[in-house]
Amino acid sequence: MSRFKIYQENCSDVTVVSNLFIDEYMKDANDAQLKIYLYLLRVMGAGHSTSVSDIADQFNHTEKDVVRALKYWEKNHLLTLEYDDTKNLSGIRLLDVSKRSSDDVVSLAPVVQLPPKQEALDAKPAFSKPSYSLDQLKEFQNKEETAQLLFVAEQYIGRPLSPSEIKTILFFADRLHFSEDLIDYLIQYCVDKGKKDFRYIEKVAISWAGEGITTPKQAAKFAVKYEKSVYDVMKALGKSGIPTKAEADYVMKWSKTYGFTKDIILEACNRTVMATDNHRFEYADSILSSWHKKQVHHKSDIKALDEAYAKSKSAAPKPRFKNTDQFSQFMHSEYDFDALEKEILSN
């Protein structure tokens, strides 16, 4: 087919969207996230004010859906949420997609009370599971879509679901707003990892909800990111289970911010395991931060640092001891590994 141009006769009433946003951000955002971001651009361009409730009414979403979308874009560094002294959302600063800075602010009426920004990112109370009644459970089970979903879940698990497990699936749909497709993918994903315990499945679901995941495609991309990096580090440090946000942030820091390759990160993990049983992520971070400052780029650089350290140790004058008590005192003061570990973690 022939190619064609797209043009417009009158461009006076337009909303400008960055090409970088279209190329890099649109493909991963869900319907609600896209609508809300474009609407914010529209409101800013017109110089109007709005509120969470207004946006919810505009697109027939819940206020929680709006807040979740705003947090998603804040996490992707396309906007910053601003709060007043009473912790009400008072403004949204839309950041330049390419420069990550802008003075454009959309004024929001402080009608919905929200936690401070840092607490808002880490808070989990919105995802707590309620106590469902038998009537609610029966109503859920009687839906045609639900009956099919429960049947598929039983095939994955390999046995009939208990009432408690059915309530957990109800929680996914009712409170986390997961679609049937996403719940299907969630259970399949966990079972493929050898995890059929619904407590584990629930933790995964809550972590996905906290990341703003609403589609199987988004979940798959999120899972791949963790599979390739975070879980390898977790295993190397002798940890199992679902990584916490703080643990995942450490791995992203080492790989993205410091630019370390996998072999260097795993080398730090191996040294950490040999040195301590506690605070291993923090201990490994102290090692990798030191290597970053010393401009380590390859394992050969680590070897050079080790050789230099060993050379300095051998060249240092050896202390002389008059008696056993002095020797014991020296060993305690100079080689107190517990104190050394605390010192490393405090830096």
C-alpha positions as CSV (number, residue, x, y, z in Angstrom):
1,M,0.0,0.0,0.0
2,S,1.1,3.6,-0.7
3,R,2.5,5.7,2.2
4,F,0.6,8.8,3.3
5,K,1.2,12.0,5.4
6,I,-0.9,13.0,8.4
7,Y,-1.6,16.7,8.7
8,Q,-4.1,19.1,10.2
9,E,-5.5,22.4,8.8
10,N,-5.8,24.2,12.1
11,C,-3.3,23.5,14.9
12,S,-4.3,26.3,17.3
13,D,-6.2,24.0,19.8
14,V,-3.7,21.2,20.4
15,T,-2.0,19.3,23.2
16,V,1.7,18.6,22.5
17,V,3.0,15.1,23.4
18,S,6.7,14.3,23.3
19,N,7.8,11.9,20.6
20,L,10.0,10.2,23.3
21,F,6.8,9.6,25.3
22,I,5.2,7.9,22.3
23,D,8.3,5.9,21.4
24,E,9.4,4.8,24.9
25,Y,6.5,5.1,27.4
26,M,3.2,4.3,25.6
27,K,4.0,0.7,24.9
28,D,4.2,-0.2,28.6
29,A,1.4,1.9,30.1
30,N,-2.1,0.6,30.5
31,D,-5.3,2.3,29.3
32,A,-5.9,4.3,32.5
33,Q,-2.3,5.4,32.8
34,L,-2.3,6.7,29.3
35,K,-5.6,8.5,29.5
36,I,-4.7,10.2,32.8
37,Y,-1.2,11.4,31.6
38,L,-2.7,12.8,28.4
39,Y,-5.4,14.5,30.3
40,L,-2.8,16.1,32.6
41,L,-1.1,17.5,29.5
42,R,-4.4,18.8,28.3
43,V,-5.2,20.5,31.6
44,M,-1.7,22.0,31.8
45,G,-1.9,23.4,28.3
46,A,-5.2,25.0,28.9
47,G,-4.0,26.5,32.2
48,H,-6.9,24.9,34.2
49,S,-6.9,23.2,37.6
50,T,-8.4,19.8,38.4
51,S,-8.5,17.2,41.2
52,V,-8.3,13.5,41.7
53,S,-12.1,13.2,41.9
54,D,-12.5,15.3,38.7
55,I,-10.1,13.0,36.8
56,A,-11.9,10.0,38.2
57,D,-15.3,11.3,37.0
58,Q,-13.8,12.3,33.6
59,F,-12.8,8.7,32.8
60,N,-15.2,6.7,35.0
61,H,-12.4,5.5,37.2
62,T,-12.1,5.2,40.9
63,E,-10.0,7.7,42.8
64,K,-7.7,4.8,43.7
65,D,-7.2,4.1,40.0
66,V,-6.2,7.7,39.4
67,V,-3.8,7.8,42.4
68,R,-2.2,4.5,41.2
69,A,-1.7,6.0,37.7
70,L,-0.2,9.1,39.1
71,K,2.3,7.1,41.2
72,Y,3.1,5.0,38.1
73,W,4.1,8.1,36.2
74,E,6.0,9.5,39.2
75,K,7.9,6.3,39.4
76,N,8.8,6.6,35.7
77,H,10.0,10.2,36.4
78,L,7.5,11.9,34.1
79,L,5.9,13.9,37.0
80,T,6.3,14.8,40.6
81,L,3.5,14.8,43.2
82,E,3.5,17.8,45.5
83,Y,1.9,17.9,49.0
84,D,0.9,20.7,51.4
85,D,1.6,20.8,55.1
86,T,-1.5,18.7,55.8
87,K,-0.3,16.0,53.5
88,N,-3.0,16.7,50.8
89,L,-2.0,16.5,47.2
90,S,-1.7,20.1,46.1
91,G,0.1,20.0,42.8
92,I,1.6,17.9,40.0
93,R,4.8,19.0,38.3
94,L,5.0,17.5,34.8
95,L,8.6,16.9,34.0
96,D,10.2,17.2,30.6
97,V,10.4,13.7,29.1
98,S,13.9,14.2,27.7
99,K,15.4,16.6,30.3
100,R,13.5,15.4,33.4
101,S,12.9,19.0,34.4
102,S,10.2,21.5,33.9
103,D,8.4,24.4,35.7
104,D,5.0,23.5,34.4
105,V,2.6,22.6,37.2
106,V,-1.0,21.5,37.1
107,S,-2.8,22.9,40.1
108,L,-5.0,20.3,41.9
109,A,-7.7,21.1,44.5
110,P,-6.7,19.4,47.8
111,V,-9.8,17.2,48.0
112,V,-8.3,13.8,48.5
113,Q,-6.0,13.2,51.5
114,L,-2.9,11.2,50.6
115,P,0.2,10.2,52.5
116,P,3.6,12.1,52.0
117,K,5.3,11.2,48.8
118,Q,7.9,8.7,50.2
119,E,5.3,7.0,52.3
120,A,2.9,6.9,49.3
121,L,5.5,4.9,47.2
122,D,6.1,2.4,49.9
123,A,2.7,2.1,51.6
124,K,0.8,-1.2,51.4
125,P,-2.4,-0.8,53.5
126,A,-4.5,-0.3,50.4
127,F,-3.6,-3.9,49.5
128,S,-4.6,-5.5,52.8
129,K,-7.0,-8.5,52.3
130,P,-10.4,-8.0,53.9
131,S,-12.6,-10.7,55.5
132,Y,-15.1,-11.8,52.9
133,S,-18.5,-13.2,53.9
134,L,-19.9,-16.5,52.6
135,D,-22.5,-14.5,50.6
136,Q,-19.7,-12.5,48.9
137,L,-17.8,-15.7,48.2
138,K,-20.9,-17.4,46.7
139,E,-21.7,-14.4,44.6
140,F,-18.1,-14.4,43.3
141,Q,-18.1,-18.1,42.5
142,N,-21.5,-17.9,40.7
143,K,-20.1,-15.6,38.0
144,E,-19.4,-17.4,34.7
145,E,-16.0,-15.8,34.3
146,T,-15.0,-16.7,37.8
147,A,-16.1,-20.3,37.5
148,Q,-13.8,-20.7,34.5
149,L,-11.0,-18.9,36.3
150,L,-11.3,-21.1,39.4
151,F,-11.3,-24.2,37.2
152,V,-8.1,-23.1,35.4
153,A,-6.5,-22.3,38.8
154,E,-7.3,-25.8,40.1
155,Q,-5.6,-27.3,37.0
156,Y,-2.5,-25.3,37.8
157,I,-2.5,-26.2,41.5
158,G,-3.5,-29.8,40.8
159,R,-6.2,-30.0,43.4
160,P,-9.6,-28.4,44.4
161,L,-9.2,-24.9,45.9
162,S,-10.1,-24.3,49.5
163,P,-12.5,-21.5,50.5
164,S,-9.6,-19.5,51.8
165,E,-7.8,-19.8,48.5
166,I,-10.9,-18.8,46.6
167,K,-11.2,-15.7,48.9
168,T,-7.6,-14.9,48.0
169,I,-8.5,-14.9,44.3
170,L,-11.5,-12.8,45.1
171,F,-9.1,-10.3,46.7
172,F,-7.0,-10.2,43.6
173,A,-10.1,-9.2,41.6
174,D,-11.9,-7.1,44.1
175,R,-9.1,-5.1,45.8
176,L,-6.1,-5.4,43.4
177,H,-8.4,-4.9,40.4
178,F,-6.6,-7.7,38.5
179,S,-8.3,-9.0,35.3
180,E,-9.1,-12.7,34.8
181,D,-6.2,-12.8,32.3
182,L,-3.8,-11.3,34.9
183,I,-4.9,-13.7,37.6
184,D,-4.5,-16.6,35.3
185,Y,-1.0,-15.4,34.4
186,L,-0.1,-14.8,38.1
187,I,-1.0,-18.4,39.1
188,Q,0.7,-19.9,36.1
189,Y,3.9,-17.8,36.8
190,C,4.1,-18.9,40.4
191,V,3.4,-22.6,39.6
192,D,6.1,-22.6,36.9
193,K,8.5,-21.4,39.6
194,G,7.5,-24.4,41.8
195,K,5.4,-22.2,44.1
196,K,1.8,-23.4,44.7
197,D,1.5,-21.9,48.2
198,F,-1.2,-19.2,48.0
199,R,0.7,-17.1,50.6
200,Y,3.5,-16.9,48.1
201,I,1.1,-16.2,45.2
202,E,-0.5,-13.4,47.3
203,K,2.8,-11.7,48.0
204,V,3.7,-11.8,44.3
205,A,0.2,-10.3,43.5
206,I,0.7,-7.4,46.0
207,S,4.2,-6.7,44.7
208,W,2.7,-6.4,41.1
209,A,-0.1,-4.2,42.3
210,G,2.4,-2.0,44.0
211,E,4.2,-1.6,40.7
212,G,1.0,-0.6,38.9
213,I,0.9,-3.8,36.9
214,T,-2.5,-4.4,35.2
215,T,-1.7,-6.7,32.2
216,P,0.1,-10.0,31.7
217,K,2.5,-8.2,29.3
218,Q,3.5,-5.8,32.0
219,A,3.9,-8.7,34.5
220,A,6.0,-10.6,32.1
221,K,8.4,-7.7,31.6
222,F,8.6,-7.1,35.3
223,A,9.3,-10.7,36.0
224,V,12.0,-10.9,33.4
225,K,13.8,-7.9,34.9
226,Y,13.9,-9.7,38.3
227,E,14.7,-13.1,36.9
228,K,17.8,-11.9,35.1
229,S,19.4,-9.9,37.9
230,V,17.7,-9.7,41.3
231,Y,17.1,-13.4,41.8
232,D,20.7,-14.3,40.8
233,V,22.0,-11.9,43.5
234,M,19.4,-13.2,46.0
235,K,20.7,-16.7,45.4
236,A,24.4,-15.7,45.6
237,L,23.7,-14.0,49.0
238,G,21.9,-17.1,50.3
239,K,18.5,-15.6,50.2
240,S,15.2,-17.0,49.0
241,G,11.6,-15.8,48.5
242,I,10.4,-12.6,46.9
243,P,12.9,-9.7,46.8
244,T,11.8,-6.6,48.7
245,K,11.8,-3.3,47.0
246,A,15.0,-2.3,49.0
247,E,16.8,-5.4,47.8
248,A,15.8,-4.9,44.2
249,D,16.9,-1.2,44.5
250,Y,20.4,-2.4,45.6
251,V,20.7,-4.6,42.5
252,M,19.5,-1.8,40.2
253,K,22.0,0.5,41.8
254,W,24.9,-1.9,41.3
255,S,24.1,-2.7,37.7
256,K,22.5,0.6,36.4
257,T,24.1,3.3,38.5
258,Y,27.5,1.8,39.1
259,G,27.5,-0.1,35.8
260,F,28.9,-3.3,37.2
261,T,28.7,-6.5,35.2
262,K,27.2,-9.6,36.7
263,D,30.6,-11.2,37.4
264,I,31.7,-8.3,39.5
265,I,28.5,-8.2,41.5
266,L,28.6,-11.9,42.1
267,E,32.2,-11.6,43.3
268,A,31.2,-9.1,45.9
269,C,28.3,-11.4,46.9
270,N,30.8,-14.3,47.3
271,R,33.0,-12.2,49.6
272,T,30.0,-11.1,51.5
273,V,28.9,-14.6,52.2
274,M,32.3,-15.5,53.5
275,A,32.4,-12.5,55.8
276,T,29.0,-12.3,57.4
277,D,25.6,-13.9,58.0
278,N,23.8,-10.7,58.7
279,H,22.9,-7.6,56.6
280,R,24.3,-9.1,53.5
281,F,22.8,-6.6,51.0
282,E,24.3,-3.7,53.0
283,Y,27.7,-5.5,53.3
284,A,27.8,-6.2,49.6
285,D,26.8,-2.6,48.9
286,S,29.8,-1.4,51.0
287,I,32.1,-3.6,48.9
288,L,30.7,-2.5,45.6
289,S,30.6,1.2,46.6
290,S,34.3,1.0,47.5
291,W,35.1,-0.6,44.1
292,H,33.0,2.0,42.3
293,K,35.0,4.8,44.0
294,K,38.2,3.0,43.0
295,Q,37.0,2.8,39.4
296,V,36.8,-1.0,39.2
297,H,35.6,-2.0,35.7
298,H,36.8,-5.6,35.3
299,K,37.7,-8.5,37.6
300,S,41.4,-7.8,36.8
301,D,41.0,-4.5,38.6
302,I,39.8,-6.3,41.7
303,K,42.8,-8.6,41.5
304,A,45.1,-5.5,41.3
305,L,43.4,-4.0,44.4
306,D,43.8,-7.3,46.3
307,E,47.5,-7.5,45.4
308,A,48.1,-3.9,46.4
309,Y,46.3,-4.5,49.7
310,A,48.3,-7.7,50.4
311,K,51.6,-5.8,49.6
312,S,50.7,-3.0,52.0
313,K,49.9,-5.6,54.7
314,S,53.2,-7.4,54.3
315,A,55.2,-4.1,54.3
316,A,53.6,-2.9,57.5
317,P,55.8,-3.3,60.6
318,K,54.8,-6.3,62.8
319,P,54.0,-5.5,66.4
320,R,56.0,-7.1,69.2
321,F,54.4,-8.5,72.3
322,K,55.8,-8.9,75.8
323,N,53.2,-11.3,77.0
324,T,50.0,-13.2,76.1
325,D,47.7,-10.6,77.7
326,Q,49.1,-7.9,75.4
327,F,48.7,-10.2,72.4
328,S,45.1,-11.0,73.3
329,Q,44.4,-7.3,73.8
330,F,45.8,-6.5,70.4
331,M,43.8,-9.2,68.7
332,H,40.6,-7.9,70.3
333,S,41.2,-4.2,69.4
334,E,42.6,-4.6,65.9
335,Y,40.6,-7.6,64.6
336,D,37.2,-7.2,66.2
337,F,35.2,-8.4,63.1
338,D,31.9,-7.5,64.6
339,A,33.0,-4.0,65.2
340,L,34.5,-3.9,61.7
341,E,31.2,-5.0,60.2
342,K,29.3,-2.3,62.1
343,E,31.8,0.3,60.8
344,I,31.4,-0.8,57.2
345,L,27.6,-0.8,57.4
346,S,27.5,2.7,59.0
347,N,29.5,4.3,56.1
